Amino acid sequence: MKKKEETDDSLQLEGSIWFRSGQQNWGNPRRMALLAAIDSQGSITGAAKHVGLSYKAAWDAVDAMNNLAGEPLVQRTTGGQRGGGARLTERARELLELYQSLSHEHERFVAKLAAIESSHSRNLELIQHMMFQVSIRNKLTCAVESIAGGKVNSVVTLALGDALRIRASITQASVHNLRLEPGRRVIALIKASSLAFGLPDRKKPKAGQNRVSGRVSNIVLDDSYAEVQLSLDEGRTLTGTIPRADFDKLGLEEGDQAVALFEESNVMLGVLD
């Protein structure tokens, strides 16, 4: 029996060196690999094949580097457009040597970061999540607890902590594309306008609806809408916007207990890898 391949879901760090001129990145890893390949292969054709580029794409990259460097980095030798060779100029060799040196030091730096003891991995993951920017107000990091459903739609149960659970209804295709499985870390995205609020003893969830309890921690009002923030367990918050008339009927004040309700289909899921 073939042994099931194990997956490593631990936080991993990767990076590379890029050279920038103004707003344009031109000395990226692939272009530096192209220069190195030109040096070893002695031709654009051979170098392009070596790094997986078309002949045209390789020369376009060389032309871009030549222009940004302000002088030739690659020179053609005699023999025709495709039959001749190519060689690096002295400036290109200096540039390539510098890049390789910086890349080596950068790899050592990343390796040191990756060696940070596991107790810090959650903080590194948090930094990664903070870099994720989207217009949706509610972004909750969580873990997939279970997946149930049919051939078209699935209901994904998400654990936000020891006791807090919400559900997301997404297509089976999305489950596959995001490689969702129990234990996988995801970000749940919920638009503020998708939330409704109620009092704990009155508002009951309907089928396909999430119900989350919390304490009203902030209220912002204008003539048309009310923005209500609920503080949940374990330091989480949910923010929703509802019509001002609906808010006035509830009579909520800061410090009150309340519930937020939102459809499972209004929970979107994202991953960072």
N, C-alpha and C positions, 0 to 999 in steps of 0.2 A: 504494500500500500504506500502510495506516495505521501510523504509527510507534508502537512499543510504549512505553507510558508508563513512565518510570523512577520507581523508588521511592527515597526518601531514608531510609536506616536509621540516619543519624547521630543522636546523642543530642540531644534537644530538651527545653527547659525551658519549662514553662507554670505559671501560678498565678493565683490570684484572692484578693480580700480578702473576709473573712467577719466579721460582727459577732456576738459571742457574749454571751449573758446566762446565767450559771450554766452548765448543761450543754447548753443549747439554742442552736444556731446559728439566728439569725433574720434578720440582715441579709445574706443571701447575694446573689450577683450577680443572680440572676433576680428576687428581690424588689426589689432596687434598680432593676433595669430596669423593673419594674412601676410603681414610684413615678415614674420619669422619664416613662413612657408615660402615666400618669394626668395628669401635668403638661402634656404636649404634646397629648393627645387630649381632655382635659376630661371624660372619662367612664370608668367602670369597664368598660363593654362594649367601647368602642374600645380601651382599654389592654389588656384581656385578649386580644383578637384580635391586637393588635400584638405581644405577647410569646408568643403560642401557648398561652394558658391558657383554660380554661373560665371562664364568668362566676362560678360558684360557687367554683372554685379561687382565682380572683383575690380575691374577697371574704374567703375563708378566710385567705389570706395577709395581707390588710390587717388583719383582725381580730387575727391573731397578732402583727403588728407594733404595732398599737395597744396591745394588752395588755402587751407587753414594754416598750414605751416609757413606759407609765404615763399616756399622754394620747393623744388622737386625732392620727393622722398624715394621715388622709384624712377628709374630710367630704363627705357627700352634699349635693347641692343639690336643689331641688324639681323634681318632674316624674315621680314614681313610681319604682318599684324599678329598672326597666330604661330608662324613658324620660328620667329625670333625668340630671344630670351629677355630677361629683365634682371636688374640688379639694384640693390639698395644703395643710396647715396650715403656719404659719411654722416650726414645729419640724421638719416633714418636709422643707422646703426646706433648712434648715440641715444636716439629716442627709444629704440627697442631695448637697449641695455638698461636705460633708466626705468622703463615700464616693468621689465622683468625683475629688477631689484625691488621696486616698490611693491610689486605683486607678491614677491616672496615675503617681504616684511608684513604685508597685509594678511597673508595666510597665517603667519605666526600669531598675529594679533587676534584673528578670528578663532584660531585654535585655543588661545588662552581664554577667550570668552566662553567657548564651548566647554572648557574644563571647569567652569564655575560649578561648585557643588550643587546638587539637585535641589537643595532647599531654596535656591534663588530662582529656579526655573519658572515659578508662577509669576514672579515679578518681571522677568524677561518677556513672558507671554503677554502680560498686561501692557508693557511698552508697545508690543506689536499691535495689540488691539487699539491702543490710543492713536496709532498711526492710520487706522481705518476711518475714513471720513465719508459720511453720507448724510443726506438731508433729513432722513428719518430720525425723529427725536429719541425714541427708545431703542437702545442697543444693549442687549443683555447677553453676557457670556454664559454659556451653559454646556451641558454634556448630553448627548443622546442617551436616553435610558432604554427606550424600546421603539420598535417600528411595527405598525400593524396596518394592513390594507390589502387591496387587490391589485389588479393589473394596471389600473389607471391612477387612482389616488391612494395615498398612504397617510396615516396619522402618526406623527412622530411625537413621542412623549419626551419632554426635555426637563432635566433636573437643574434647577438654579441654585440649589443648596441642599441641606439635609432634608428639608420638609417641603420646599416650594417646587411645584411642578406646573408646567403649562404644556399645551399641545399645539402642534402646527399641522395643518392639512396641506400637503404639497403633492405634486404629481410623482408617480413612480419613476418617471424619467429624471426628475430632480434628485430623488434619492440616489439613483445610480450615478448621475453626473457629479454630485457632491461627495460620492463615496461614503454615504452615511452608514453607520453601524453603531451598535451600543458602545459607549465610551468615547466616541469621537467628539472633540470639542468644536462647537459652532457658535455663531453669533445670531441671536434672534432679533429681528427688526420688526418693530410695531409702530405704525404711524400714530401720532397723537390723536388725529381725527377719527381713528378706529375705535377709540375707547368710549365706553359709556360708564356712568357712575351711579351708585345706589347706596342705600343704607344697608348695613349688614343683615338686619332681620327682615328685610322686605324684598330685596332684589335676588332672585334665584336664577341660576344659569339655564339657558335653553340647550337643547341638543346641539353639539358642535360649537359650544361657546366656552371660553375660559372664564373663570371667576377667581380673582385674586384679592385678598383682604390686606388692608393696610391702614395707616393713619395719615390724615391730610396734613401735609407738612408745608405746603405753600399754595396760595391762590392769587392769580392775577386776573383782573377784570377789565373789560372795556364795555362799550355799549352793546356789542353784538355777541361776544364770546367770553367764556370763562376758561382759564387754564388752571387745571387742578393737578397737583403733584401728590402722589401717595408714597409714603415711606414704607417699604416692605421689610421682611425679616432679612438679616444678614447684610444690611447696608444697601440693599437695592432700592431703586425708585422707579415709578411709572408715572409718566406725565400724559395727560389727555386734554383735549380741547372740546368743549361742548357748547351748544347755544346758551346764551345768557339766560333765556327764559327757563330752560331745563335746570340750570344751576339754581336759579332763584327758587324753583319749586322744591329742590332738595334741602335748601337751607343749610348747606355745609359750612363749617367754620374750621379754621386751622386747629388741629388737635383732635378733631372728630375721627371716629372710626368709620371707614367706608369700604366699598368694594368697587373694583374696576372689572368690567366685563368686555370681552372682545372675542370676535369670531376666530376659530382655529384657522380659517382660510386667510385671515388678515395678518398672520404671523409668517414672515419671510425668514428664510435661513441663509446664512452666508458662511463661507469658510475662508481661511487665509492662505490656503495652499492647494 
